[in-house]
Amino acid sequence: DRPAERGARTRFAMRFLALSSGGAIPPRGSGDGKRGATDFSGSRSGAVTFKGAAPPSGASQRPAIFKAAYTCAGLGVVGDLLAQTITRNAAKKAGQDKSAAGDAKKKSSGAKSNAGDSPDPGYDLLRTARQMAYNFVFYGPAQHFWYAALASRFPTAAGASLAANLPPFMWKVFLNQAVLGPVVGATFF
């Protein structure tokens, strides 16, 4: 492993991490931190340190909360419409199976089939609106604070080994299922 190849891999890894974290390609030296890193360095062990620019004084968490709320509301709409589509398709298939069995009986008795006479109810947009409102008002902001609290209590290190990051990850998963799951279930249903 030549030093030039190692340096190229390190630069590639640093750029990849910066892009995957939402920033632009980091500046070579210390930058102003607008879209990149103010300090981005690697070590011989392969661990990478990334320190973003400090937020401006007086900056609030409001944009991040709204981002979480909008994202949860949008995903709630998509999820509810998908659930309704799957339910409707399953009901249609079950109705076709029943009507096919009924058609066979009617053909033997000489009666006409009325399969397809039942109207398609369409989407329940009120249900979708309720799902969107719940996700926007409650679940998005709650999720924002919950995951921020988990991240501060159980930090993981970027570039660290799996063995180093596994215990905090397992605690986050456990607490998410044991605490947040029942709270969301109780408030939703």
C-alpha positions as CSV (number, residue, x, y, z in Angstrom):
1,D,0.0,0.0,0.0
2,R,1.8,3.1,-1.2
3,P,1.3,6.5,0.6
4,A,-0.1,8.1,-2.6
5,E,-2.8,5.4,-3.0
6,R,-3.6,5.7,0.7
7,G,-3.9,9.5,0.4
8,A,-6.2,9.2,-2.7
9,R,-8.4,6.7,-0.8
10,T,-8.6,9.0,2.2
11,R,-9.5,12.0,0.0
12,F,-12.2,9.9,-1.7
13,A,-13.6,8.7,1.6
14,M,-13.7,12.3,3.0
15,R,-15.5,13.6,-0.1
16,F,-17.9,10.7,0.0
17,L,-18.8,11.3,3.7
18,A,-19.2,15.0,3.1
19,L,-21.6,14.4,0.2
20,S,-23.5,11.7,2.0
21,S,-24.0,14.0,5.0
22,G,-25.6,16.6,2.8
23,G,-22.7,18.9,2.4
24,A,-20.7,19.8,-0.6
25,I,-17.2,18.6,-1.3
26,P,-15.2,19.9,1.6
27,P,-12.7,22.6,1.2
28,R,-9.0,21.6,1.3
29,G,-8.2,23.7,4.2
30,S,-10.3,25.5,6.8
31,G,-13.3,26.9,5.1
32,D,-16.2,29.1,6.1
33,G,-18.5,26.1,6.5
34,K,-21.3,27.3,4.3
35,R,-21.9,24.0,2.6
36,G,-18.8,22.0,3.6
37,A,-16.7,21.3,6.6
38,T,-14.7,23.7,8.6
39,D,-12.5,20.8,9.8
40,F,-12.3,17.5,8.0
41,S,-9.3,15.3,8.7
42,G,-8.3,11.7,8.6
43,S,-6.0,9.6,10.6
44,R,-3.7,6.6,10.0
45,S,-6.3,4.3,11.5
46,G,-8.8,5.3,8.9
47,A,-11.1,7.2,11.2
48,V,-12.4,10.4,9.8
49,T,-13.3,13.5,11.9
50,F,-16.0,15.8,10.5
51,K,-16.9,19.0,12.3
52,G,-19.5,21.2,10.7
53,A,-19.8,25.0,11.0
54,A,-21.4,26.2,14.2
55,P,-24.9,27.4,13.8
56,P,-25.4,31.2,13.8
57,S,-26.1,32.7,17.2
58,G,-29.8,32.7,18.0
59,A,-30.5,29.9,15.5
60,S,-33.5,27.8,16.5
61,Q,-34.5,24.3,15.8
62,R,-37.7,25.4,14.1
63,P,-36.7,24.6,10.5
64,A,-35.6,21.1,11.5
65,I,-38.8,20.5,13.3
66,F,-40.8,21.7,10.3
67,K,-38.7,19.5,8.1
68,A,-39.5,16.5,10.2
69,A,-43.2,17.4,10.3
70,Y,-43.5,17.9,6.5
71,T,-41.6,14.7,5.9
72,C,-43.7,12.7,8.2
73,A,-46.9,14.2,6.8
74,G,-45.9,13.4,3.2
75,L,-44.9,9.9,4.1
76,G,-48.1,9.4,6.0
77,V,-50.1,10.5,2.9
78,V,-48.1,8.1,0.7
79,G,-48.4,5.2,3.2
80,D,-52.1,5.7,3.7
81,L,-52.9,5.9,-0.1
82,L,-50.7,2.8,-0.6
83,A,-52.5,0.9,2.2
84,Q,-55.9,1.9,0.7
85,T,-54.7,0.8,-2.8
86,I,-53.6,-2.6,-1.5
87,T,-56.8,-3.1,0.5
88,R,-58.9,-2.1,-2.6
89,N,-57.0,-4.5,-4.8
90,A,-57.3,-7.3,-2.3
91,A,-61.0,-6.7,-2.0
92,K,-61.4,-6.6,-5.8
93,K,-59.5,-9.9,-6.1
94,A,-61.6,-11.5,-3.4
95,G,-64.7,-10.2,-5.1
96,Q,-63.6,-11.6,-8.4
97,D,-62.9,-15.0,-6.8
98,K,-66.3,-15.1,-5.2
99,S,-68.0,-13.9,-8.4
100,A,-66.2,-16.5,-10.4
101,A,-67.5,-19.2,-8.0
102,G,-70.9,-17.7,-8.1
103,D,-70.8,-17.5,-12.0
104,A,-70.1,-21.2,-12.1
105,K,-73.1,-21.9,-9.9
106,K,-75.3,-19.5,-11.9
107,K,-74.2,-20.9,-15.3
108,S,-75.3,-24.3,-14.1
109,S,-78.7,-22.9,-13.0
110,G,-79.0,-20.5,-16.0
111,A,-79.0,-17.2,-14.0
112,K,-77.1,-14.0,-15.1
113,S,-74.0,-12.8,-13.4
114,N,-73.9,-9.4,-11.8
115,A,-70.2,-9.3,-11.1
116,G,-68.8,-5.8,-11.4
117,D,-72.2,-4.2,-10.5
118,S,-70.8,-3.0,-7.1
119,P,-69.5,0.5,-7.3
120,D,-65.8,1.2,-6.5
121,P,-65.8,3.4,-3.4
122,G,-62.6,5.3,-4.3
123,Y,-60.1,6.6,-1.8
124,D,-61.0,7.8,1.7
125,L,-59.5,11.3,1.5
126,L,-60.7,12.2,5.0
127,R,-58.8,9.2,6.4
128,T,-55.7,10.3,4.5
129,A,-56.1,13.9,5.8
130,R,-56.3,12.6,9.4
131,Q,-53.2,10.6,8.9
132,M,-51.4,13.6,7.5
133,A,-52.5,15.9,10.3
134,Y,-51.4,13.3,13.0
135,N,-48.0,13.0,11.4
136,F,-47.6,16.7,11.0
137,V,-48.8,17.8,14.4
138,F,-47.6,15.0,16.6
139,Y,-45.4,12.3,15.1
140,G,-43.0,14.5,13.1
141,P,-42.0,16.9,16.0
142,A,-42.0,14.0,18.6
143,Q,-39.8,12.0,16.3
144,H,-37.4,14.9,15.9
145,F,-36.9,15.4,19.6
146,W,-36.9,11.6,20.3
147,Y,-34.1,10.8,17.9
148,A,-32.1,13.8,18.9
149,A,-32.2,12.7,22.5
150,L,-31.2,9.1,21.5
151,A,-28.3,10.5,19.4
152,S,-27.0,12.6,22.3
153,R,-27.4,9.9,24.9
154,F,-26.0,7.1,22.7
155,P,-23.5,8.6,20.3
156,T,-21.9,6.6,17.5
157,A,-18.6,7.5,15.8
158,A,-18.4,7.9,12.1
159,G,-15.7,5.6,10.7
160,A,-15.5,3.5,13.9
161,S,-15.7,-0.2,13.9
162,L,-18.9,-2.1,14.0
163,A,-18.0,-3.4,17.5
164,A,-17.7,0.1,18.8
165,N,-21.0,1.3,17.3
166,L,-23.1,-1.8,17.9
167,P,-23.9,-1.3,21.6
168,P,-25.3,2.3,21.2
169,F,-27.1,1.2,18.1
170,M,-28.7,-1.7,19.9
171,W,-29.8,0.6,22.8
172,K,-31.4,3.0,20.3
173,V,-33.3,0.1,18.6
174,F,-34.4,-1.3,22.0
175,L,-35.6,2.1,23.4
176,N,-37.3,2.9,20.1
177,Q,-39.3,-0.3,20.3
178,A,-39.9,-0.3,24.1
179,V,-40.7,3.4,24.6
180,L,-41.6,5.2,21.4
181,G,-43.5,2.3,19.8
182,P,-46.1,2.0,22.6
183,V,-46.5,5.8,22.9
184,V,-47.2,6.2,19.2
185,G,-49.5,3.1,19.2
186,A,-51.4,4.6,22.2
187,T,-51.8,8.0,20.6
188,F,-52.6,6.7,17.1
189,F,-55.2,4.1,18.0
